[in-house]
């Protein structure tokens, strides 16, 4: 009887662990419903400087220090920097290539040189690569309130 109970418990625990590994939630708990592909975001933004959005895309890179930002692919091999509202949560550092759904605010921003160099350092770029950054960058960015990482 003990072996049966132990076996049942182990099977239930492993099924529970498998079910939990399908997705992970970070920040505000959100759903996937209504998410648009990240490639469509530039067209949806048009001439707006910011707008609320729910986006689904592929992670291109993540902060290697603590997961405090990520880059998500958009249209034409471009990437969008994603930060997290009020630095309130982080994402796992091993999610490059994974699909994410995020809800928050899309913005057109200009990132200063010192901040671009900081991001390059966090991404593990070489000193020579970091020194090549000499111009501010105007780009689409995203401030996420919540992120779903699909496994």
C-alpha positions as CSV (number, residue, x, y, z in Angstrom):
1,X,0.0,0.0,0.0
2,X,2.9,2.4,0.8
3,X,4.5,1.7,-2.5
4,X,1.2,2.4,-4.3
5,X,0.7,5.7,-2.4
6,X,4.3,6.8,-3.0
7,X,4.0,5.9,-6.7
8,X,0.7,7.8,-7.0
9,X,2.3,10.8,-5.3
10,X,5.3,10.8,-7.6
11,X,3.2,10.6,-10.7
12,X,1.0,13.5,-9.5
13,X,4.0,15.6,-8.6
14,X,5.7,15.0,-12.0
15,X,2.4,15.8,-13.9
16,X,2.1,19.0,-11.9
17,X,5.6,20.0,-12.6
18,X,5.1,19.3,-16.3
19,X,1.9,21.4,-16.4
20,X,3.7,24.3,-14.8
21,X,6.5,24.3,-17.3
22,X,4.2,25.2,-20.3
23,X,4.3,28.9,-19.6
24,X,5.7,31.3,-16.9
25,X,4.2,34.6,-15.8
26,X,6.2,37.6,-14.8
27,X,4.8,40.9,-13.5
28,X,1.0,41.4,-13.7
29,X,-0.7,38.2,-14.7
30,X,-2.0,38.6,-18.2
31,X,-3.7,36.4,-20.9
32,X,-2.7,35.8,-24.5
33,X,-6.1,36.9,-25.8
34,X,-6.0,39.8,-28.2
35,X,-2.2,39.8,-28.7
36,X,-1.0,41.0,-32.1
37,X,2.3,39.9,-33.7
38,X,5.2,42.1,-32.9
39,X,5.8,42.6,-36.6
40,X,2.5,44.5,-36.9
41,X,3.3,46.9,-34.1
42,X,5.2,49.5,-36.2
43,X,2.2,49.9,-38.6
44,X,-0.2,50.0,-35.7
45,X,1.9,52.8,-34.0
46,X,1.9,54.9,-37.3
47,X,2.6,58.4,-36.0
48,X,1.8,57.9,-32.4
49,X,4.4,58.4,-29.7
50,X,2.8,55.9,-27.4
51,X,-0.1,53.5,-27.2
52,X,-1.4,50.6,-25.0
53,X,-0.8,47.2,-26.7
54,X,-0.6,43.5,-26.2
55,X,2.2,41.9,-28.3
56,X,3.4,38.4,-29.2
57,X,7.0,38.0,-30.4
58,X,10.3,36.1,-30.3
59,X,13.0,37.1,-27.8
60,X,16.2,38.1,-29.6
61,X,18.3,38.8,-26.5
62,X,18.0,39.3,-22.7
63,X,20.0,41.2,-20.1
64,X,22.6,38.7,-19.0
65,X,23.1,40.4,-15.6
66,X,19.6,39.8,-14.2
67,X,16.9,39.7,-16.9
68,X,16.0,43.4,-16.5
69,X,15.3,43.9,-20.2
70,X,14.8,42.0,-23.4
71,X,14.8,42.6,-27.1
72,X,11.9,41.2,-29.2
73,X,12.0,40.9,-32.9
74,X,9.7,43.1,-34.9
75,X,9.4,43.7,-38.7
76,X,12.3,43.5,-41.1
77,X,14.8,42.0,-38.7
78,X,14.5,45.0,-36.3
79,X,14.3,44.6,-32.6
80,X,12.3,46.4,-29.9
81,X,13.7,47.0,-26.4
82,X,11.4,45.8,-23.7
83,X,11.7,47.1,-20.1
84,X,9.5,46.3,-17.2
85,X,7.2,48.8,-15.5
86,X,8.9,50.5,-12.5
87,X,11.7,47.9,-12.7
88,X,9.1,45.8,-10.8
89,X,10.0,42.3,-12.2
90,X,12.5,40.5,-14.4
91,X,12.4,37.7,-16.9
92,X,14.6,34.5,-17.0
93,X,18.0,35.0,-18.6
94,X,17.7,31.9,-20.7
95,X,14.7,32.7,-22.9
96,X,16.4,33.8,-26.2
97,X,14.4,32.2,-29.1
98,X,11.3,31.7,-27.0
99,X,7.9,33.3,-27.7
100,X,6.6,35.9,-25.3
101,X,3.3,37.7,-24.9
102,X,3.5,41.1,-23.2
103,X,1.0,43.7,-22.3
104,X,1.9,47.3,-21.6
105,X,2.8,50.5,-23.5
106,X,4.5,50.8,-26.9
107,X,6.5,54.0,-27.3
108,X,8.7,55.7,-29.8
109,X,11.8,56.8,-27.9
110,X,15.3,58.2,-28.4
111,X,17.9,56.3,-26.3
112,X,21.0,58.3,-25.4
113,X,24.5,56.9,-26.1
114,X,25.4,56.2,-22.4
115,X,22.3,54.1,-22.0
116,X,23.0,52.2,-25.3
117,X,26.5,51.5,-24.0
118,X,25.1,50.3,-20.7
119,X,22.7,47.9,-22.5
120,X,25.6,46.6,-24.7
121,X,27.7,45.9,-21.6
122,X,24.7,44.1,-20.0
123,X,24.4,42.0,-23.2
124,X,28.0,40.9,-22.9
125,X,29.4,42.9,-25.9
126,X,33.1,43.6,-26.2
127,X,34.7,46.9,-25.2
128,X,35.4,47.6,-28.9
129,X,31.7,47.0,-29.8
130,X,30.6,49.3,-26.9
131,X,33.0,52.0,-28.0
132,X,31.5,52.0,-31.6
133,X,28.2,53.3,-30.1
134,X,28.4,57.0,-30.8
135,X,24.9,58.1,-31.8
136,X,21.6,58.1,-29.9
137,X,19.0,55.7,-31.3
138,X,15.4,56.5,-32.2
139,X,13.4,53.3,-32.0
140,X,10.2,51.6,-31.0
141,X,10.3,50.4,-27.3
142,X,7.9,48.7,-25.0
143,X,7.2,49.0,-21.2
144,X,5.6,45.8,-20.1
145,X,3.3,45.4,-17.2
146,X,3.2,41.7,-17.6
147,X,4.9,39.0,-19.6
148,X,4.1,35.4,-20.5
149,X,7.0,33.3,-21.5
150,X,6.0,30.2,-23.6
151,X,8.2,27.2,-23.2
